[in-house]
Amino acid sequence: MRAAPHPRTWSRLSPLLRLLILTQLAFNVGFYAVLPFLAEHLGTAIGMAGWLVGLVLGMRTFSQQGLFVVGGALADRYGVRPVVLAGCVLRIAGFGWLGYARASWAVVGAVLLIGFAAALFSPAVESEVARQAVRWEEAGRGSRTRVLALFTVAGQAGAFVGPLIGALLLAVDFRAVCLAGAAVFVLVLAGHARLLPQHIPGRARVRFAGGGRVLVRNRRFLALCCAYGAYLLAYNQLYLLLPAEVERAAGSQAPLAWLFALSSLLVVTAQLPVTRWAADRLDLRRCVAAGLLLIAAGFAVVALARPAAWTGTAGLLPAAAFVVLLTLGQMLVAPAVRAWVPDLADEGRLGLYTGALSSVSGLIVLAGSAGAGSLLDTGLPPALPWLALAVVPLASIALLPRHPGKPA
């Protein structure tokens, strides 16, 4: 379906979709008010060794991303409302616990609770947004990817605002940051207890049995997971390859904050225009493939410039080009993949499939990041890690299912 020429998407959304999109904004404000300052707190205030800080952060990621499939299956079985409310309660408890934790075991427990909370509420919200977006499209109101682009913008805006709030509160102490994050989720909990329907029309509840067996035989879905995992592996290099390149070019990591801000600003300002452009010209498969090509080009730019060993402003230009191309690729890939999942999921199992998308791709990122990190320590030509990462999204294009389902 072609997009409407000039959609006022937000004003045409159902109250439920507006609630869920604002939920994503609030989730990220609360989460990112705390997360950027966690490693420093663990290392200085708690006195953890560097390897233990890394382990704790990795455990948080696993308890969240790795268990998305569990949260999605629970949403299919019990509905969105109880899973979201339970996740909010756990996140409030986790942030409160973290604010007062001083022993290592207490920190680990709090961090695991924080991660598992997201494994409950995130796939529940994401799967319902995707289902409502499909219904919105089927009603002739516009492209589903436009709805999912709004969801992406809301999340990115939250990720941008959250650290600013956390930085202000850090002037008090880390406990104030954690309690502020908990307060955000108290508001989310109260709002959802009042506004989120007990039963969402058209969402049937299914049993746990059988869903996983069918999923692992769904080759088209697993292929999409692999391609999405390649995108996430590339995106993860904002935290691995990019800091090393910025340090080399500038002599410090001070410019890194500006590059992250550039990425966030691009998503907030350009996501909807990019989605409108893609919806008029590309089906879902071509949209994802175009995004992966842009991401590969970003890595190639740095790989080609790296032998010159430029420093200063000139040395930062390839890194900036990488961030811009990676972000443009993200703006094409992320909404299109979320829009594609409903076409590949079994009836009544959209939560399971949405969660599995994150869990499977998260495992790919875990393995791939270890490989990328090892390339930095081999003493091989400095362009090689960037070239290797450019090949990954290119190769993943061949994995995309041939039949894109409904057009973007």
C-alpha positions as CSV (number, residue, x, y, z in Angstrom):
1,M,0.0,0.0,0.0
2,R,1.3,3.5,-0.9
3,A,1.5,6.0,1.8
4,A,-0.8,9.0,1.9
5,P,0.7,12.1,0.3
6,H,0.7,14.2,3.5
7,P,-0.2,12.1,6.5
8,R,-0.7,13.6,9.9
9,T,0.2,10.3,11.4
10,W,0.0,11.2,15.1
11,S,-3.4,12.8,14.9
12,R,-4.8,9.8,13.1
13,L,-3.6,7.2,15.5
14,S,-5.9,5.3,17.9
15,P,-5.6,6.2,21.6
16,L,-4.0,2.8,22.3
17,L,-1.3,3.4,19.7
18,R,-0.6,6.9,21.1
19,L,-0.3,5.4,24.6
20,L,2.1,2.7,23.5
21,I,4.3,5.1,21.6
22,L,4.4,7.5,24.6
23,T,5.2,4.5,26.7
24,Q,8.4,3.9,24.6
25,L,9.4,7.5,25.2
26,A,8.9,7.2,29.0
27,F,10.7,3.8,29.1
28,N,13.8,5.2,27.5
29,V,13.7,8.5,29.6
30,G,13.7,6.4,32.8
31,F,16.2,3.9,31.6
32,Y,18.8,6.2,30.0
33,A,18.7,8.5,33.0
34,V,20.5,5.8,34.8
35,L,22.4,3.5,32.4
36,P,25.1,5.9,31.1
37,F,26.3,6.5,34.6
38,L,26.2,3.0,35.9
39,A,29.7,1.8,34.9
40,E,31.3,4.9,36.6
41,H,29.3,4.3,39.7
42,L,30.2,0.6,39.9
43,G,33.9,1.4,39.4
44,T,34.3,4.4,41.8
45,A,31.5,4.4,44.4
46,I,31.3,0.6,44.7
47,G,34.9,-0.1,43.9
48,M,34.4,-3.0,41.5
49,A,37.3,-4.2,39.3
50,G,37.0,-3.4,35.6
51,W,36.4,-7.0,34.6
52,L,33.6,-7.2,37.2
53,V,32.0,-4.0,35.9
54,G,32.0,-5.5,32.4
55,L,30.5,-8.7,33.7
56,V,27.7,-6.9,35.5
57,L,26.9,-4.9,32.4
58,G,26.9,-8.0,30.3
59,M,24.6,-9.8,32.7
60,R,22.2,-6.9,32.4
61,T,22.2,-7.2,28.7
62,F,21.6,-10.9,28.8
63,S,18.8,-10.7,31.4
64,Q,17.1,-8.2,29.1
65,Q,17.8,-9.0,25.5
66,G,18.3,-12.7,25.9
67,L,15.0,-13.1,27.7
68,F,12.9,-11.0,25.4
69,V,11.5,-14.3,23.9
70,V,10.1,-15.1,27.4
71,G,8.4,-11.8,27.8
72,G,6.9,-12.0,24.3
73,A,5.5,-15.5,25.0
74,L,4.0,-14.3,28.3
75,A,2.3,-11.4,26.5
76,D,0.8,-13.9,24.0
77,R,-0.4,-16.1,26.9
78,Y,-1.7,-13.6,29.4
79,G,-2.1,-10.4,27.4
80,V,-0.2,-7.1,27.2
81,R,-1.6,-5.4,30.3
82,P,-0.4,-7.8,33.1
83,V,3.0,-8.3,31.5
84,V,3.6,-4.5,31.1
85,L,2.4,-3.8,34.7
86,A,4.6,-6.6,36.1
87,G,7.6,-5.3,34.2
88,C,7.1,-1.8,35.5
89,V,6.9,-3.0,39.1
90,L,10.1,-5.0,38.7
91,R,11.9,-2.0,37.1
92,I,10.8,0.3,40.0
93,A,12.1,-2.3,42.5
94,G,15.3,-2.7,40.6
95,F,16.1,1.0,40.4
96,G,15.3,1.5,44.0
97,W,17.5,-1.5,45.0
98,L,20.3,-0.3,42.8
99,G,20.2,3.2,44.4
100,Y,20.8,1.7,47.9
101,A,23.0,-1.3,46.9
102,R,26.6,-1.3,48.1
103,A,27.6,-5.0,48.2
104,S,28.5,-6.6,44.9
105,W,25.8,-9.3,45.2
106,A,23.2,-6.6,45.8
107,V,24.3,-4.7,42.7
108,V,24.2,-7.9,40.6
109,G,20.7,-8.7,41.9
110,A,19.4,-5.2,41.1
111,V,20.9,-5.1,37.7
112,L,19.4,-8.5,36.8
113,L,16.0,-7.3,38.0
114,I,16.3,-4.1,35.9
115,G,17.1,-6.2,32.8
116,F,14.4,-8.8,33.3
117,A,11.8,-6.0,33.8
118,A,12.6,-4.8,30.2
119,A,12.4,-8.4,29.0
120,L,8.8,-8.4,30.2
121,F,7.4,-5.0,29.1
122,S,9.4,-4.2,25.9
123,P,8.3,-7.2,23.7
124,A,4.7,-6.8,25.0
125,V,4.6,-3.2,23.9
126,E,6.6,-3.7,20.7
127,S,4.4,-6.6,19.5
128,E,1.2,-4.7,20.2
129,V,2.5,-1.6,18.4
130,A,3.3,-3.8,15.4
131,R,-0.1,-5.5,15.5
132,Q,-1.9,-2.2,15.7
133,A,0.2,-0.8,12.9
134,V,-0.9,-3.7,10.7
135,R,-4.5,-3.0,11.5
136,W,-4.0,0.7,10.8
137,E,-2.5,-0.1,7.4
138,E,-5.3,-2.6,6.6
139,A,-7.9,0.1,7.4
140,G,-6.3,2.2,4.6
141,R,-4.9,4.9,6.8
142,G,-1.3,4.6,5.6
143,S,1.9,2.6,5.8
144,R,2.5,0.5,8.9
145,T,6.2,1.5,8.8
146,R,5.2,5.1,9.4
147,V,3.6,4.0,12.8
148,L,6.7,2.0,13.6
149,A,8.9,5.0,12.6
150,L,7.1,7.1,15.2
151,F,7.8,4.4,17.7
152,T,11.5,4.6,16.8
153,V,11.5,8.4,17.1
154,A,9.9,8.2,20.5
155,G,12.5,5.7,21.8
156,Q,15.4,7.8,20.4
157,A,14.0,11.0,21.9
158,G,13.8,9.2,25.3
159,A,17.4,8.0,24.9
160,F,18.4,11.6,24.2
161,V,16.5,13.3,27.1
162,G,17.2,10.6,29.7
163,P,21.0,11.2,30.0
164,L,20.5,14.9,30.3
165,I,18.1,14.4,33.3
166,G,20.6,11.9,34.8
167,A,23.5,14.3,34.4
168,L,21.6,17.0,36.3
169,L,20.7,14.7,39.1
170,L,24.2,13.2,39.3
171,A,25.2,16.5,40.9
172,V,23.2,15.3,44.0
173,D,24.3,11.6,43.9
174,F,23.8,8.4,42.0
175,R,20.9,7.4,44.4
176,A,19.0,10.4,43.2
177,V,19.5,9.3,39.6
178,C,18.1,5.8,40.4
179,L,15.2,7.2,42.3
180,A,14.3,9.6,39.5
181,G,14.4,6.6,37.1
182,A,12.1,4.7,39.4
183,A,9.8,7.7,39.6
184,V,9.4,7.7,35.8
185,F,8.3,4.1,36.0
186,V,5.9,4.8,38.8
187,L,4.2,7.3,36.5
188,V,4.2,4.8,33.7
189,L,2.7,2.1,36.0
190,A,0.0,4.5,37.2
191,G,-0.9,5.6,33.6
192,H,-1.1,2.1,32.3
193,A,-3.1,0.7,35.2
194,R,-5.6,3.4,34.3
195,L,-5.5,3.6,30.5
196,L,-4.3,0.2,29.2
197,P,-7.3,-2.0,28.3
198,Q,-7.8,-5.2,30.2
199,H,-8.5,-7.0,26.9
200,I,-7.4,-5.6,23.5
201,P,-9.8,-6.4,20.7
202,G,-8.5,-8.9,18.2
203,R,-5.7,-10.2,20.4
204,A,-6.4,-13.8,21.2
205,R,-4.5,-15.5,24.0
206,V,-2.6,-18.8,23.2
207,R,-1.0,-21.6,25.1
208,F,2.8,-21.8,25.5
209,A,2.9,-25.3,24.0
210,G,4.0,-25.6,20.3
211,G,5.0,-22.0,19.6
212,G,8.7,-22.5,20.0
213,R,8.8,-25.7,17.8
214,V,7.0,-23.9,14.9
215,L,9.3,-20.8,15.3
216,V,12.5,-22.7,14.9
217,R,11.2,-24.3,11.7
218,N,10.3,-20.9,10.3
219,R,13.3,-20.4,8.0
220,R,12.1,-17.0,6.6
221,F,11.8,-15.6,10.1
222,L,15.2,-16.9,11.2
223,A,16.7,-15.5,8.1
224,L,15.3,-12.1,9.0
225,C,16.7,-12.5,12.5
226,C,20.1,-13.0,11.1
227,A,19.9,-9.9,8.9
228,Y,18.6,-7.9,11.8
229,G,21.5,-9.3,14.0
230,A,23.9,-8.1,11.3
231,Y,22.4,-4.6,11.6
232,L,22.6,-4.7,15.4
233,L,26.2,-5.9,15.3
234,A,27.0,-2.9,13.1
235,Y,25.2,-0.5,15.4
236,N,27.1,-1.9,18.4
237,Q,30.3,-0.6,16.9
238,L,29.3,2.8,18.1
239,Y,30.5,1.5,21.4
240,L,33.5,-0.6,20.3
241,L,35.2,0.4,17.0
242,L,34.1,4.1,17.0
243,P,35.5,5.1,20.4
244,A,38.9,3.6,19.4
245,E,38.9,5.5,16.2
246,V,37.9,8.8,17.9
247,E,40.6,8.3,20.5
248,R,43.2,7.7,17.7
249,A,42.1,10.8,15.7
250,A,41.4,13.3,18.4
251,G,43.7,12.1,21.3
252,S,40.6,11.8,23.6
253,Q,37.1,10.6,23.5
254,A,35.6,14.0,24.0
255,P,34.2,14.2,20.5
256,L,32.3,10.9,21.0
257,A,29.5,12.7,22.9
258,W,28.9,15.0,19.9
259,L,28.8,12.1,17.5
260,F,26.2,10.3,19.7
261,A,24.2,13.5,19.8
262,L,24.4,13.8,16.0
263,S,23.0,10.2,15.7
264,S,20.1,11.0,18.1
265,L,19.3,14.3,16.4
266,L,19.2,12.6,13.0
267,V,16.8,10.0,14.1
268,V,14.5,12.5,15.8
269,T,14.4,15.0,12.9
270,A,14.8,12.8,9.9
271,Q,13.2,9.4,10.7
272,L,9.7,10.3,9.5
273,P,10.8,12.0,6.2
274,V,13.1,9.0,5.5
275,T,10.2,6.6,6.2
276,R,7.8,8.6,4.0
277,W,10.4,8.5,1.2
278,A,10.9,4.7,1.6
279,A,7.2,4.0,1.8
280,D,6.6,5.5,-1.6
281,R,9.4,3.7,-3.4
282,L,10.4,0.5,-1.6
283,D,8.8,-2.7,-0.3
284,L,10.0,-4.1,3.0
285,R,12.8,-6.3,1.5
286,R,14.3,-3.5,-0.5
287,C,14.0,-1.1,2.4
288,V,16.0,-3.4,4.7
289,A,18.5,-4.1,1.9
290,A,19.0,-0.4,1.2
291,G,19.6,0.3,4.9
292,L,22.2,-2.5,5.1
293,L,24.0,-1.1,2.0
294,L,24.2,2.3,3.7
295,I,25.6,0.7,6.9
296,A,28.2,-1.2,4.9
297,A,29.2,2.1,3.1
298,G,29.7,3.7,6.5
299,F,32.3,1.1,7.5
300,A,33.9,1.3,4.0
301,V,34.4,5.0,4.4
302,V,36.5,4.6,7.5
303,A,38.3,1.6,6.1
304,L,39.4,3.6,3.0
305,A,40.5,6.6,5.0
306,R,42.3,4.7,7.8
307,P,45.6,4.1,5.9
308,A,46.0,7.9,5.6
309,A,46.1,8.1,9.4
310,W,44.6,11.6,9.5
311,T,44.2,13.2,12.9
312,G,42.4,16.3,14.3
313,T,39.3,17.5,12.5
314,A,40.2,15.7,9.2
315,G,40.6,12.5,11.1
316,L,37.2,12.8,12.6
317,L,35.4,13.4,9.3
318,P,35.4,9.7,8.3
319,A,34.0,8.8,11.8
320,A,31.3,11.4,11.4
321,A,30.4,10.0,7.9
322,F,30.2,6.5,9.5
323,V,27.8,7.8,12.2
324,V,25.6,9.5,9.5
325,L,25.5,6.5,7.2
326,L,24.9,4.0,10.0
327,T,22.1,6.2,11.4
328,L,20.5,6.5,7.9
329,G,20.7,2.7,7.6
330,Q,19.1,2.3,11.0
331,M,16.2,4.5,10.0
332,L,15.5,2.2,7.0
333,V,16.2,-1.1,8.7
334,A,14.6,-0.9,12.1
335,P,11.0,0.1,11.2
336,A,10.9,-2.1,8.2
337,V,12.0,-5.2,10.1
338,R,9.4,-4.6,12.8
339,A,6.8,-4.1,10.1
340,W,7.9,-7.4,8.5
341,V,7.6,-9.6,11.6
342,P,3.8,-9.7,11.6
343,D,3.8,-11.2,8.1
344,L,6.1,-14.0,9.2
345,A,4.6,-14.7,12.7
346,D,2.1,-17.5,13.4
347,E,-1.4,-16.4,14.3
348,G,-1.5,-15.3,18.0
349,R,2.2,-15.6,18.4
350,L,3.4,-12.1,17.5
351,G,4.8,-11.5,21.0
352,L,6.8,-14.6,20.8
353,Y,8.2,-13.7,17.4
354,T,8.9,-10.1,18.4
355,G,10.8,-11.3,21.5
356,A,12.7,-14.0,19.5
357,L,13.8,-11.3,17.0
358,S,15.6,-9.5,19.8
359,S,16.9,-12.6,21.5
360,V,18.3,-14.3,18.4
361,S,19.8,-11.1,17.1
362,G,21.2,-10.4,20.5
363,L,23.1,-13.7,20.5
364,I,24.5,-12.8,17.1
365,V,25.7,-9.5,18.5
366,L,27.3,-11.2,21.5
367,A,29.3,-13.6,19.3
368,G,30.1,-11.0,16.6
369,S,31.2,-8.4,19.1
370,A,33.7,-10.8,20.5
371,G,35.1,-11.4,17.0
372,A,35.2,-7.7,16.3
373,G,37.0,-7.0,19.5
374,S,39.6,-9.6,18.8
375,L,40.4,-8.0,15.4
376,L,41.4,-4.8,17.3
377,D,44.1,-6.8,19.2
378,T,45.6,-8.8,16.4
379,G,48.1,-6.2,15.1
380,L,46.7,-6.6,11.6
381,P,46.3,-3.5,9.3
382,P,44.0,-1.0,11.1
383,A,41.5,-0.9,8.2
384,L,40.8,-4.6,8.5
385,P,38.2,-4.5,11.3
386,W,36.3,-1.9,9.4
387,L,36.4,-3.9,6.2
388,A,35.3,-7.0,7.9
389,L,32.4,-5.2,9.5
390,A,31.5,-3.8,6.1
391,V,31.2,-7.3,4.7
392,V,28.7,-8.4,7.4
393,P,25.7,-6.3,6.4
394,L,26.5,-6.8,2.7
395,A,26.4,-10.6,3.2
396,S,23.3,-10.5,5.3
397,I,21.3,-9.0,2.3
398,A,21.5,-12.4,0.7
399,L,19.7,-13.9,3.8
400,L,16.6,-11.7,3.5
401,P,13.5,-13.6,2.6
402,R,12.7,-13.3,-1.1
403,H,9.0,-12.5,-0.6
404,P,8.7,-9.3,1.4
405,G,5.0,-9.7,2.3
406,K,3.1,-6.5,2.3
407,P,4.8,-3.5,0.9
408,A,6.3,-0.8,3.1
